[in-house]
């Protein structure tokens, strides 16, 4: 059997059917039908052969998941070579190590992987760009190495194990074993040709090979990739691609669940409904199999695209509460177990027998038994051939009777379901001689405040035959105070636990080393504990925290045009400083450039510098939901919107003595920004009195997010006025981009650069957001001064006044526009100063406020 030939025979009769697609970061897509795939595979295969690659040679593949990864893999299979699959997320040194160990005669790398090397090794074989099969600059065009000494055309893959307890080994699988285990899995899990698979696990792992490469294509299904995996990109893929099958590791399902529950709990009503119906749905399914959750929690299903019918979980044990969540919500979650050596899956749930507290039963033709030590031992026709060029390790992997030693601890219950309880080699040997799994201890410390990650290891005690329980902690805050507080929390928690669960020593680390499936590499942590310098590590963490605080403070000071010495961690960014809704976008952009973190979702009215530091460190709480409704602001206006405005315009001119001055300063063509003082809730409407119908139809303004309610009147007002939502925590960046786009489309925008309404009607110091927008778009600034509106609708008023009963006359209302100010050649600070000066002059010349009357009378 041959993987390429099997897939070819399955799909040759429907060449126009979609096989592979990918969404790029810029929103574009790339797709291949099965006919396209076979043409590309032939092209890549010919390129390999013409460069001197021979049957039985090994070819490395190290690139991110993509359609081209699969094409390169099938090309290697087509010419009967062995694909050495290497995790593309590794650093340059590790990538080189695996390529060297594999003794290859060619390699497929992505530009991103190739770019990790400062000086690419002078290999004597071609290194191809996986996306177009061209040779990277500086690499050989043909094989100059000696012929492979141990060609093995029957071996399809060398897959490097996760390596949680030891150095990763090269696991060899034949075409036969991979094809047969895939066919068996497809039958057991009832997967079909109409399924759509979303790819979020690495193809380089056995899990990805079976679930994303062989599985879908042996039955003619299709697979969709995402260029850069991230929360937003994955959610977008769910919505647009509507997958039916999702394969992921437990941690991913846990993160999805946490996000869903967070959203549910934001609203007391939805929180109560979930609390009420969740147990009902779970009980109904366990009792009679009814999927009430699929109907009651339809919004959760819609969040996954609305078509997801199978969730596959493998790579590590999944928490029962996580599995329960998806089970009760009406999803078919297939918890499976396997090892790279045995193929995945080896043990698993089936559609007819879904459990949430076990990993199911042994799949067909697989035998399982538990050793005296509690280790799971497996015999399988899908087993690996052995470890690449390591006969000793291969021999040690099996017992004398040929059972594979998984290294996992487990048990089998009375129903035949398998429970995985831990790792044999990771167990901590206590002074009493008893053994305990690190996971059990980790669970007791899982909710400690200030802790981002915590991993437990057993560290051998010198001159003794037992281990000491030690913790490796990634702190949320990188400061000496935070580290000391965590130590106290660990000690206090330990005092409530039995002696076996108490942590003897805590190590602070920046990052937990993990496998491609996110399992902690405890052997590296043990090595660090035995060799490392804790004091140096802590000092480095504390210094990094201090550097982040310093850089954040400096950036905030720069945007606010403030002295850095006047800013502390407790400074409120939007109320204590001159940072308005527009400046907040600039702040977010500068911080993202510096730290590669988008802090906009963390903006809120009382945000402090300390909150920004937490967001940069990855520990902030996302609270900003502006612009999440899917509506793009400002919205286009129609005749009905103008009719509503015209009604107000008629009322205003009838009720008040209105006067417009300098309207000729508003350009007839091109985008523009009106910067005006802010004295009433309806300044926008007063300012717009000066505009023609054509200009009004392309006018927008900033408005408090509290006005964005879902009643008919509010919706009409928002659309008619061209409102864009902002709050004290800033404007959504997508709205900012829309405003820039509108300015280029000859729209006008009204901005009140003071950032808030005046308490006494007097114009005062402004913020620099409007200047930033003008400089970025080239739009001119039109200074404007509104006089009389303070008397009509002051900040303290709940309703506008319609008549001046005290003086028995109409209220006077005037709007004066100054000459346009070009942003060309000016800095943000210079333009801000010029705008402030221009509006102040208009105030001096036109205000009827008592403090200006004597001046204007002269």
N, C-alpha and C positions, 0 to 999 in steps of 0.2 A: 504494500500500500504506500501511497505518496500523498502528502497533504495537498499539494497543488492539483494533482490529477483528480483527487476526490472532489475538491471544490469546483474544478473545471467541469467535470461530468455532471455535477448537480445543477449548474447554472448556465451551461452553454446554450440551452434552448430558450432562455429568456434574457438575451443580452441587453435589452433596454431597461431592465429592472434596476432600480437604485440599489447600489451596494455600499457606498461609502460617501460621507460628506463631512464638512468641517465648517464651523463658524469662526471667522477671524476676528481679531480684536477691533478692527475698524467696521465690523458689522457685515462685511461681505462674506459670501459662502463659496465653497468649492465642492463640486460633487462628481462622483464617478458611477456610471452604470457598471453592471458586470462585464459588458462588452468593453468598456473603457479600461476596467481593471485588467482584463486579460491582455489587451493591447499593451498596456504599460508594463505588465509583468514580462511580456515577451521582449520589450525594449530593454528593460533592466537586466534580464537574463542574458541577452545577446551582448550587452555591454560588459558584464562580468566575464563571459567566456572569451570575448575578444581581448580582454586585458590579461588573460592568462590564467584565470581561475579554473581549476579542474574539479571534476567529480570527486566528492569526498573531502574537499578542502573545507576549511571553516571560514565563515564571514561574520564579522561583528556588526551588530546593529545597536546603535546608541543614539536615540533621538526621542523627542517627546511623542506622545500618542497622536497619530494623524493617519489619514488615509494612505499616505506614502509609506508609513511604517509597515502597514500590511502589504502593500505592493512590493516593497523591498524583501520582506520575509517570504512571500510567495515566490519571488524570483529566485531566491536562494534554494527554496524547496524544489523548484522546477528543474534546476540543474543538478539536483541530488547532492547539494552541499549541506553543511551543518551551520545553523544560525546560532552564534554566541550572543545571547540577549543580555544587554548591559543597561542598568538603570541610568537614564540620562540626567537624573538630578544629582549625581555624584560630582565631586570636584575633579579637577584635572588630574591630580595625582592618582586618585582611585580609578578613574576612567582608564588611564594609561596602564595601571596595574592589571586590570581585568583584560584589556586588549592584549597585553603581553602574555598573560597566563593562558589565554585562549589559543595562542599560536596561529593567528589567522593569516589569510592570504588576500584579504580585502576587508574594507569596513564601510558601513553607511553611517554617516553622522549628520545631524542637522547643523545649520550655521550657528545656532545658539550653543550647541555642544562643542563644536569645533572652536568657537570663540572663547571657550574657557581656558584654552591653552595659550599662555604668553608666548612660548616657543613650541610649536608643534613638533613632536618627535619625528626624526628623519626615518620614517618607516620605508621599507623596501617593498611596499605594495600600495595599490591605489586606495585612496580614501575618497569616497563618493559623497556628494551632497544628496541626501535622501530625497529632496524635493524635485530634482531634475536629472539625477544620475550623472552629473558632470563631476570631474575631479577637482577638488579644492586646490587653489593656487599653492604652488610649492610642493605638492605631493606627486608621487610617481604615477605615471599613466599606465603602467603594467607591472605585473608581479616579477620581482627580481629575487625573491627568496627561493631557497631550494624547495623541491617538492615536499609536500606534507608526508611525514614519516609514518603517520597512523591514520590514513584516510578512512572515513566511516560513512559511506553514503546512506546507510540505514538509520543513522542518528539524525533526527530532525533538529533538535535544539540542545544547547547547553544553557541551562538557566542557573544563575547564581543565587543560592539560598539567601534567606533574609539575614541569617547570622546574628541571632539574638544572644546566643550563648557561646559562639565560637566564630572563627574566621569563616567567611562565606565560601562554600564549596561549589564547584561546577557540576550540576546535576544533568545527566544525559538521558534524554527520552527519545525513543524511536518514533517514526511516523506511525507505526501500528498502534503503539500504546496511546498516543495523543488522539488519533482518530477514533479508536474504539471507546476511550473514556468519554469523549465528546458525544458520540452517538448514544451511548448509554445515558448520559445526563440529559440530553434532549428528550429522550423517551420518558424518563422518570419525571422530569419537571414539566412535561407537556408544552414545550416551546415549539413554535411553528414559523412558517416562512413569512407570515404577515407581521411578525414582531419587529419592533423598532428598538434598538439598543442605544442607550446614551452612555458614552465612554468617559468615565472619570477615574478609572483605576489604571495603573501602568501596564502597558502591553508586555513589558519585559519580565513580568512575574507570571508564574504558571496560572494564576487566577485570570489575568488578562488574556493570556494565550488561549485558554479554553473559552472564556466568556465573551471575548470581543473579537477574536480572530477566527478560530475554528468553528465555535458554536453557531454564530449567526450565518456564516458563509457556507457551511455544510448543508444548511436548509434553505439558503437563498433569502435570508432576511437582510436588513441594512443596519449600519452602525453610524452614529453621528459623534464627531469629536468637537472639542472646543479648544481654540488655540491656546488661551491662557485660562487655566481653571481658577475661578474665583466665585464668591457667593452670587454676585450680580449676574455673571456670565452663565452660571449653572441655572439660576432661576429663569433667565431669559430663554435658555435652551429648553427647559421644561415647557414653557409657554408656547414656543414656536415649533419645536420638533415633536412634542407630545409623545414621548417614549412609552413603550409598553413594558419594557424590561430594564431594570436598573441593577447593576452589580456594583457593590461598594463594600468598604470595610465598616465594621461597627461604629467607629468614631464618626464617620460621615453621617450615619443615621442618627447618632446621638446629637450631633450639631444641628441637623435639620429639626429634630424633635424640640430641642431647646429654643430654636428660633420660632417655631410654631407656637409653643406654649407661652413664650414671651409676648407674642402678638395677641394671643387669646386673653392673657391676663392684663393687658393694657386697658381693656374695657370690662368693667364690673359685670355687665350683662352677659357678655360672651363667656366670661370666666365662670359665672354661675351656671350657665347652660352647659358648659363643658363638664363641670363638676357633677352636674345632675345626670347627664346622659352618658358620660363615658363608662361608668360601671354597668349601666343597663346594656349598652352595646356589647361590652366584653362578656357579660354573663349570657346574653342571648346567643352569641357566637359559640361559646364553649358548650352551651346546653344543646342547641339544635342546629348550629352552623349558619344561622341567619346573619347576613351582613348588614345589620342595621346601620353600622358605622359608615358604610359607603354612602348612605342617603343622608343621615343626620350630619355627618362631617364632610359633606360634598365640597365645601370650600377648601378643605385640606387636600382633597383629591385634585381639585382644580389647580391648586398651587403647584402640584407635580405634573400639570399638563392635562389632567382629566382622563388619561388613557392608561395609566400605569397599572398593570395587572400582576406583575411579578417583581418582588424585591429579593435580590440574592445577597446574603451576608456571609462573608468568609474572611479568612486571614487572621482572625482572633475571635475569642468568645465575645458574644454580645450580651450586654446587661439585660436581665429579665425585664426590668421596667421599660427599657427601650423597645424590646420586642413586643411587650404587652401593648404599648402605645399604638404601634402600627397594626397589630392584630385587632385591637378593639376598634380602630378607625376604619377597618374593612379592607386592609391590604393583605395580600398573600405574601408573607415574608418567609423565604426559604433560608433557614439557618443551616449552613453546611460546614463540614470540617474536612480538612485534607492537609497534606504537606506537599512541598514541591517534589519530594521523592516519590510520593504515592499518587500524585495527580490530585487535582481539585475538581469536583468533590469526591470524597471517599465515603463519607457518612453525611446524611442530610435529611431534611424534612421532605415530604412529598405533598402535592396538592391535596391529597385525601387525608393526610396526617400531619397537620401543622402544629408544632409545639412551640412554646416561648421560653421554656426553661431547660431545653435539651437541644442537641444538634442533630436529632433525628435518629435514623437507623442506618446500618451499613447498606450501601447501595448494592445492586446485583453483582454477584461473582466476587464480592469482597468479604473476607473473613476478619473478625476482630476478637481478640481476647485480652484480658487484663492480667499482667504479671503479678507475682507475689509482692512486688514493690508498689503495685498500683499503676504501672506504666501501660499505656495502650500499645498493643502489638498488632501489626496488620500484615495480611497476605493478600496480594491483589495481582490480577493479570495485567494491570495498568502500571505496574511498578517501574521505576527507573532502571536503566541498565547498570548504572553505577556512577561514582564521582569521577570526573575527568582527570585522568592521569594520577589517580590516588587509590591504588588497590587496597592499601591498609585501611583508609577511612571507609571504603566500600565494605570491607570485611567486617569492620567494627559496627557498621550500621545495622547488621542483622544478627540475631541470636543463632545458636548452633542448629536450630531446626528451620532456619530460613525465614523467621518472622522479622519484619522491619520494626526496629525500636524507634517509636515516634518521639520519645522524650517528653511526651505529654502524659499527665496523670488523668485518669478517668474512671468511670464506673458505668455499669449497665443496670438499669432499673428493671422491675418486674415486667414492664411492657416491652422491653427490648430497646428502649431509648437510651442513647449514650449521653452522659454528662462529662464534660471536660472540666477538670477541677484545678489545673495548674500545670507548671512545667517542672519536670523531675529535677533537672539540673539547676533550676532557679530557686528551688526550695531552700529555705534557711534552716540550717542545722543548729538547734539551740543547745545551750550548755546541759540541759537535761537529757539530750539525745533525741528529743522529739523534733519533728520537722513541721515547718509552717510555710504556706505559700505567700510570697510578697504581696500578691493581689489582695489577700484578706486583710493585711495590715494597711495597705493603701486605702482601702474602703473606709477604714476608721478615721482617716485623716483627710478625706476627700473634700470636705467643705470648709477648710481652714481659711479665714479671711486673709487677704494679701498674697495668697499662693496661686500662682498661675498653673504650675504643674508640680506634681510630687511623685517620685518613683522610689520604691523601697528595694534595697539590695542587702544580701547577707555578706558581710565582709569578714574573711577569715581572721581569727585572732591569733597573734603570734604565739608559737609554741603551744598551741591548743588544737583540739579537734572539733571545734564548734565555731559558729559565726556570731557576729555582732550585728544587730539590726541598725542600719544606717539609712538616712533619707537624702535624696538629691532633689533640691527644690529650685524651681525657676520662680523668682519673686515677681509680683506685679509692679511694685515700685522699687527703683534701683537707688536706694539710699540706706545709710547706716541705720537710721531709725527703723526703717521698714524691716531690715534683716533681723534686728534685735527683737522686734515685736513678733516676728514669725517664730523665732526661737522660743519665746515665752509661750506663745499659743501652742506649740508642739509639746512643750513640757506640761502645760496645764491639761491638754487633751490626754496625754499619756498617763497622767495621774488618775484618770477616770477609767483606765483600761487595765486588763490583766498584765502581768509582768512581761509575758511573751510579745505583747503588742507595743511595748514602749520603745521609742527611738533613742538609741544611745548617742548618736552623733548626726548632725545636719550639715550637709555640704550645699553651698549655694552655687548654682551654675547658670550660665546665660541661656543654655539650650540643652535639651535632652536629646542625645543621639538616637535616631530612630531608623527603622528599616523602611523600605518603600511602602509597606503596608502599615506604617506608623506604630509598630511595636517597639518598645524601648530596647536598646542594645545594652543590656545589663552588664555584659562582660566588659564593655568599655568603661562603664561607670565604676565597676569594681577596680579596674586597672587605675582609674583616676584616683580613687580613694587610697589605694596602696602606694601610689607614686606622687600624687599631687600635693600642691602647696595651697591649703585652704585660705590662708591669710592673703596670699597673692591674688587668688581668685576673687575673694570678697572685695579686696581693694580695687580690682579692675571693674567689678560690677558697680561699686559705689562711685568710681570716677566716671563711668559711662553715664550713670544717673545724673551726676553733677553737670556733665557736658550737655546733656539733653535739656536740663532746666535752663542752663545759660543760653543755649541757642534759641530756645523757645521764647525766653524773656527778651532777648535782643530782637527777634523777629517781630514780636508784639509791639515793642517800643518803636521800631522803625515804621510800622504801618500806622501806629497811633501818633507818630511824630512827637514822641514823649522821651524824657530822659530815662535811660534804662535803670538808673539808681532809684527812680520813683516807683518802680514796678516790683511787686513781690508775688509770691505764689498765690496769695489771697486776693490779689487785685482782680476785680470783676471787669472782664474784657469789654463788655458792651455797655456798661453803665458808668464805670469809672474812667474810661478812656474815650478818645475821639475816634471810635471805630463804628461806622454805620453799616447798614445792610450791604452796601456795595463794597466797602472796605473789607468786610468780612470775607468776601470772595477772594480778594487779593491776598488776605492773610492765609486762607486755606491753600491757595496756589503756592505761596512761598514756602509754607510748611511741607506741602507735598513734594516740592522740589528738593527740600533739604532732607526729609525723613522718609519719603516714598509712602506716606500714609495720608489718606483723605480724611480730614477731621470734620468736614461739613456735617456728616450724620450725627456728630456729637454736640453740635451747637445748641445752646439753650440760653434763655434770657440772663440767667445768673452765672454763666460760665466764668470760671476763674482761670488764671494761668496754670494753676495746679491741675485743673480738669484737662487742659490742652496737653500737659505733660503726660497725664495718664493715657490720653487717646494716642499720643505718639508712641508710648511704650506698649500699646496694644491692650490696654485695660479699661478704656473708657466705656461708658454706657451710651448706646445710640438712642437719641431721643428726638432728633429732628425729623419730622415727617412731611415737611413742606414739599409740595410737588410730587407726592407719591400717588396721587389719584389717577395718574395717567393723562391728565389734561395738560396741554401745552399753553402756558401763559406768556404774553397776552393773547387772547383769542381774536380771531377775525370777526369784524362787525358786519351786520347786515342792515337793511333798511329799517327793520323793526327796532334795532338798537339806536339808530339815529333818531327815530320818532320818539323814543323814550327820553333821549337827551333833549330833543327840541321842546318837549313839554316842560322840562325843568328850566330850560333857557328862557321860555316865555314867562314862567312864573317868576324867575329871578329878576327879569327886566321890569315886570309889572309890580313886584313887591318892593324892590330897592331902587335907589337912584344910582344907576350904574354908569361908570365912565371908564373907557379903555383908552390908554395912551401908548404910543409906540408900537402899535400892532404891525406897522410896516417893517419892524426889525425881525419879525418871524419870517424865515426864508420860505419862498413859495415851492421850492424844490429841494430835495435832499433831506437826510435825517438831521435832527437837531435835538438838543437837550435844554429844557427850560429849568433853570435853578431858581426857586422862589422861596421866600420866607414862609413859615408854617405857623398859622395862627388859628385855624379852624378845621373841623372834620371834613369840610366840603370845599377846601381851597381849590382842589382840582377842577371842580365844576365852575367855580368863579373864573379861574384862569382860562378855561376852555371857551368862555364867552367870546374871546377875541378871534376864534378860529373859524374858517370857512367849513362847509360840510366836508369838502374833500380832505381838508387837514384833520378834522375831527375823526373821520373814519380811520385815520392812521395815527391815533394818539393813544398813549398808554401812561400809566402811572403806578407808583408803588403803593401798596395798601396792606394794612395789618392782616395777618393770617386769620385773626378772629372774625373778620368779615366774610371769610370764605365758608359760609354755611350752605347747606344743601336744600334750602327752601326756595320756592320759585322767585320771590322778590330778590333774594341775595344773588341767585344765579344770573338774573337779568341785569342787576346792577354791576356785577363783576364783568360781564361780557360787554355791556354798553360803555362802561367807563374804561375798559381796557386794563383792568387791574392785574397786577403781578404780586403774588403773595410774598410778604417779608415779615420778619418779627425781630425782636431785639437780638435774636441769635443768628440773624443773617438770612440771606436769600439763597434758595436752591441754585446750584451752579447751572442746571439745565435751563432755569428761567433766565439767568444771567446771559447764557449763550443765545437764548431766544431774543432777548432785548438787543444784543449786538446784531443779530441777524435782522431784526426789525429796523434798526437804524440804517442798515445798508439797503433796506427796502423802502427808504424814504419816510419812515415813521418818525414821530416825535415822542419824546418821553419827558414826563414831568418828575422832577426830583426835588425833595425838600432837604437840602444838605445839612440842615441843623440836626436832623435825625429824630426830632421830636417836636411837638407843638410848644410854642412859647407860653409860659405861665402868665406873662403880663403884656403880650402883644409885641414886645420889642425883639427885633432881629439881633442875633448874637453869633458867636463863633460857629463855624461850620466844619464838617468832616470832609475827608478827601475822596470819598467814593465816586462822586460825579466826575471829578477830575480824572481819576483812573479810567473810567468808562470813556470819557471824551478823548483821552490820549490814545487809548487802544483802538477806537473806531474812527477818529478824525472828525467826529461830529462837533459842530460849533456849540458853544454854551450861550443861551439867551438868558441874561439875568432878568428877574422879574420881582416886583414888589406888590403884594396884596395889602390894600389899606381898607379898613372898615369891617373886614370879616371877623376880627376879634370881638367887636361889639355885637355882631350878629350871632356868633356861635363860639364863645370862648371855650377853653379847655375844660372849665368847670361845668359847662352847660350840658344838659341832657338832650335838649331840643333847640333848633335854631329859632331866633326871634324874628317875627315877620313885620313888626312895626315899632317905631320908637315912641311909645306912649308917653314917656317922660317929657319929650320935647314936641310931641304931637306932630311928627313928620316921619317920612320914610328914612330908613337907614341909608347912609351914603356908602357906596362900595366902588372902589377904583382898583384897577390893575394896570401897572405901568411896566412896559418892557424896555430894557436897555439895549444898547447895540451889541451885536454878536461878538463873542470872544473866541478867537481861534486857538486851539490847543497846540498848534504847530510850534515846535522849538521850545516849549515850556516843560519844566519838570512838574511832577504832581504837586509838590509844595508851592511852586510858583503859580500854577494855574488856580489852586485852591485859594491862595491869597488874593489873586486878581478877581475871582468870583465874589469873595467875601467883600472886597472893597467896592465892587460895582453895585451889589445889593445894598450895602450900607449907604452909598451915595443916593440911590433911589429912595431909601427910607428917609434920609435927611431932607430930600427935596419934596417928598409927597405925603409923608405921614401926618395924620390928624390926631395922633396920640398927644396927650397934654404935654409931655416932655419935649415934643418936637414943634408944637404950635408956634411958640415965640420965635423960634429959629426960622420957620417957614414964613412968618409974617414980615420979617425984616427985608 
